[in-house]
Amino acid sequence: MNIEKINTTPPPLTEKPETGLENVEKLSEIEAIEALEVLRNKKENEFLDIEQHNKVMDDTAKTAVEALTYAKDQIHSRREGSLKIETFSEAEGFKRLNPETESIAKHIESIKENAFEVGKGENASVVGYGEELEACYKFAKPLKEGKWRNLLREEARLHNKFFEKSQSLSEHNIGVPEPHYFLSYGNDEVLAMELLNAKSIEDILGGDGFVPEWLDIDQFFEDVENFLDLMHSSGLYHRDMHGGNILISQEDVLNDKKKSGYIIDFGSSKENIIGEDPYVTVWRGETFTTSKDHGKLFDLKNRLANLAKR
């Protein structure tokens, strides 16, 4: 995963990009008919096709503008009931916010319209946003049948647990990107988090990124092992420790936080209960076993060391 950092403060949710439907009453009948058709064709608005709403829009409403206003009000009410926000860090402009659903809708739409890809996986995509990069945003994809990974809301909770624990280890060289907030609205689930100037080991081995001159590879992997041991002592297990989820700082000089690397992606993570096997999950009657956290580190260290020698 390619992650670049310029600033770590997420933009406030007070941003209000134009959506084109703020002043419905000013639309012509033809414009209102077209706008209503667009709304009704969106998958998330399928509920508008039930008889109750059809009757109002097609029979009761005297004009297309009136029908469009009704549709927008129904969408707004439905989204308002789905809105959930959990704030993890006291980002400037966010803690004081009493968000309204219309503002949230515009915020999400603005991210989607102006985003560029930072990374992607089978269950989520990560994007950057805006001209001045301040955070990255992880959007959940619909879960496919047979997948037992955490929903994004649970992933966000565990991500924050790992981050809080890592903060208590200020002298440690491995960190976790700071989570800012989790937002669920309509069909969208988003986790906003710190943007990092770092590359995954997988990227570096593939030629995208470099091994910094200051990096002691043996020490780095010892630090990763110690980090995992400390998490385990708190009952936290990552359970997906492959080369794409271990990042190495791309700073020319080790930064002020003195973090040589970071652990990301807590979609498979687990807060273990004493007496249970942390690497076993039972989902819909089936048992899934994940690889142990330390399992792939030795191979990754050797591959990275071989690359550094070239």
Residue pairs with C-beta under 8 A, 6 or more apart in sequence:
1 118
1 119
1 126
1 199
1 200
1 202
1 203
1 244
1 247
1 264
2 118
2 119
2 199
2 200
2 203
2 208
2 209
3 118
3 119
3 126
3 136
3 195
3 196
3 197
3 198
3 199
3 247
4 118
4 128
4 133
4 195
4 196
4 197
5 133
5 194
5 195
5 196
5 197
5 198
6 132
6 133
6 134
6 195
7 132
7 133
7 134
7 195
8 134
8 135
8 178
8 194
8 195
9 91
9 92
9 134
9 135
10 91
10 94
10 134
10 135
10 180
10 181
10 192
11 93
11 129
11 130
11 134
11 135
12 91
12 92
12 93
12 94
12 97
13 93
13 94
13 97
13 99
13 103
13 104
13 107
13 183
14 93
14 97
14 103
15 103
15 106
15 107
15 110
16 103
16 106
16 107
17 106
17 107
17 109
17 110
17 113
19 105
19 106
19 109
20 35
21 35
21 68
21 72
24 32
24 35
24 65
24 68
24 69
24 72
25 65
25 69
27 35
27 65
27 68
29 63
29 64
29 65
30 64
32 63
32 64
32 65
32 67
32 68
33 64
35 68
36 57
36 64
36 67
36 68
36 71
39 45
39 48
39 68
39 71
39 72
39 75
40 48
40 49
40 71
43 187
44 186
44 187
45 71
45 75
47 53
47 74
47 78
48 54
48 57
48 71
48 74
48 75
53 70
53 71
53 74
56 67
56 70
57 67
57 70
57 71
58 67
61 67
61 70
76 101
76 102
78 186
79 101
79 105
79 185
79 186
80 101
82 184
82 185
82 186
83 99
83 101
83 104
83 184
83 185
84 153
84 182
84 183
84 184
84 185
85 99
85 104
85 181
85 182
85 183
85 184
86 153
86 156
86 157
86 181
86 182
87 94
87 95
87 180
87 181
88 156
88 160
88 163
88 178
88 179
88 180
88 181
88 182
89 178
89 179
89 180
89 181
91 180
91 181
94 180
94 181
101 185
104 183
104 185
105 185
105 186
108 183
108 185
108 188
108 190
110 129
111 127
111 129
111 137
111 190
114 129
114 130
115 127
115 128
115 129
115 137
116 127
116 128
116 129
117 125
117 126
117 127
117 128
118 126
118 127
118 128
118 136
118 195
119 125
119 126
120 126
121 265
121 267
122 141
122 144
122 147
123 140
123 141
123 143
123 147
123 149
123 267
124 138
124 139
124 140
124 141
124 152
124 267
125 138
125 139
125 141
126 136
126 137
126 138
126 139
127 136
127 137
127 139
128 136
128 137
128 195
129 135
129 136
129 137
133 195
134 195
135 180
135 192
135 193
135 194
135 195
136 192
136 193
136 194
136 195
137 190
137 191
137 192
137 193
138 152
138 190
138 191
138 192
138 193
139 188
139 189
139 190
140 151
140 152
140 189
140 190
143 149
143 151
148 281
148 283
148 284
148 286
148 288
149 155
149 267
149 268
150 158
150 266
150 267
150 268
150 269
151 189
152 182
152 189
152 190
152 191
152 267
153 182
153 184
153 189
155 191
155 266
155 267
155 269
156 179
156 182
156 191
157 182
158 236
158 266
158 269
158 270
158 271
159 176
159 179
159 191
159 193
159 266
159 269
160 179
161 234
161 236
161 271
162 176
162 231
162 236
162 238
162 263
162 266
162 269
163 176
163 177
163 178
163 179
165 230
165 231
165 234
165 236
166 172
166 174
166 175
166 176
166 227
169 227
169 230
172 223
172 226
172 227
172 230
173 219
173 220
173 223
173 258
173 259
173 260
173 261
174 223
174 224
174 226
174 227
174 259
174 260
174 261
174 262
174 263
175 257
175 259
175 261
175 262
175 263
176 262
176 263
176 264
177 193
177 194
177 195
177 196
177 262
177 264
178 193
178 194
179 191
179 192
179 193
179 194
180 192
180 193
180 194
181 191
181 192
182 189
182 190
182 191
182 192
183 189
183 190
183 191
183 192
184 190
196 247
196 249
196 262
197 249
197 250
197 251
198 247
198 248
198 249
198 250
198 261
198 262
199 208
199 209
199 210
199 247
199 248
199 250
200 209
200 243
200 244
200 245
200 246
200 247
200 248
200 264
201 243
201 244
201 246
201 247
201 248
201 300
201 303
201 304
202 242
202 243
202 244
203 209
203 244
204 210
204 211
204 248
204 304
204 307
205 243
205 303
205 304
205 307
209 248
209 250
210 250
211 217
211 248
211 304
211 307
211 308
212 248
212 249
212 250
212 251
212 252
214 253
214 254
215 248
215 260
217 301
217 304
217 305
217 308
218 301
220 248
220 260
220 261
221 297
221 300
221 301
223 260
223 261
224 246
224 261
224 263
224 297
225 294
225 297
227 263
228 238
228 241
228 293
228 294
231 237
231 238
232 278
232 293
235 271
235 272
235 273
235 274
236 269
236 270
236 271
236 272
237 269
237 270
237 271
237 272
237 278
237 279
237 293
238 245
238 263
238 266
238 268
238 269
238 293
239 268
239 269
239 270
239 278
239 279
239 290
239 291
239 293
240 265
240 267
240 268
240 269
240 290
240 291
241 263
241 291
241 293
241 294
241 295
241 296
241 297
242 291
242 296
243 296
243 300
244 265
245 263
245 264
245 265
246 261
246 262
246 263
246 264
246 300
247 261
247 262
247 263
247 264
248 260
248 261
249 255
249 259
249 260
249 261
249 262
254 260
268 290
270 278
270 281
272 278
279 289
279 290
279 291
279 292
280 287
280 288
280 289
280 290
281 287
281 288
281 289
281 290
282 288
